[in-house]
Amino acid sequence: QSFGRRPLLILGPLIIAVGCVGAALTSDFTHLLVWRFVQGLGSGMYMTVSIAALADMGDSSSRARLIGRYQAALQFGATIGPAFGGFVAGRFGLAAPFWALLALSLATALLGVFSYRDRTAPVSTLSGAFGAKSGLFTLPFISISLVSCVSFFTRTACLFQLMPLIGHDDFKLDVGAIGIGVTISAGAILFILPFSTKLIERMGARWAVIASMFASAVGVALLVAGSHPFWFWASMAVYGLAGGFNGPAVGAYTMECLRRSQYGAGMGMQRTISDVGYVIGPVAVGLAADKTPFGHTAGVWLTVALIVVSTSLFMISSAVSQSRRA
């Protein structure tokens, strides 16, 4: 609020760029972790401010559509990122993904310089649907942040870890076939993107969150539905469709929970909560696989259980909030 959105939209990518240069040039693992931490600082800054800037651009009739497209694009980028990074590293060396990210970061900073200007609008036109009861410590915001945390958990635990391992160990797929699976997931996100915001507007953000989360659970569960590779491909497709729908739905509902003055703080808090899931996801499913006799299957069912529990809690808490507003 003190500096406006634009300076941070420029500074965030520049910090990422500095981290990219350091990571690309270092040969020491400890130094690599430091530079990755720097990249994380810039990414966290940009992610928080960018969605708040999008919310500023819209009004109550268009904000969900803008944020929905942003969230879907974010899901798509997170899905294709590992495949792109692996391809670039395989052809040009392990430092190449950092140089590619450097170029993208500088281009993003230039967009902030030339294409964005801070804009203001009356608070009344930018307040969330929850009105005076909007806030960071309300039941709706806490419950949707928990859903976002589990969504991030699922992405790193399943898409980045379990799905490739299960594809290799259980379905006997080679690296190229697993890469195709990731591409299928990304393609599903791209396919659903033009329809997701329209579906959210028709269903309402609350029901869109619920439907997309349960669809994600189905997608993950399909990994252990059978031994034929069909189930791997089906899992990737269903998970991708659900993810492309889930990101916009969570973003739209979150904006309904916050007042304009809370967009920056709210998205920063939700991002922090979500990143907890992002970080602990691989560790949790790895421990489940190592410490139980069920192997990768234990990680799958742990993830499904978390999705079902968090979505059920969201259903109850959001229904209570709606009844109170009524």
Secondary structure, DSSP 8 states (H G I E B T S, - for coil): --S-HHHHHHHHHHHHHHHHHHHHH---HHHHHHHHHHHHHHHHHHHHHHHHHHHHH--TTTHHHHHHHHHHHHHHHHHHHHHHHHHHHHHH-TTHHHHHHHHHHHHHHHHHHHH-------HHHH--TTGGG--TTSHHHHHHHHHHHHHHHHIIIIIIIIHHHHHHHTS---HHHHHHHHHHHHHHHHHHHHHHHHHHHHH-HHHHHHHHHHHHHHHHHGGGS-SSHHHHHHHHHHHHHHHHHHHHHHHHHHHHH--GGGHHHHHHHHHHHHHHHHHHHHHHHHHHHHHSTTTHHHHHHHHHHHHHHHHHHHHHHHHHHHHHH-
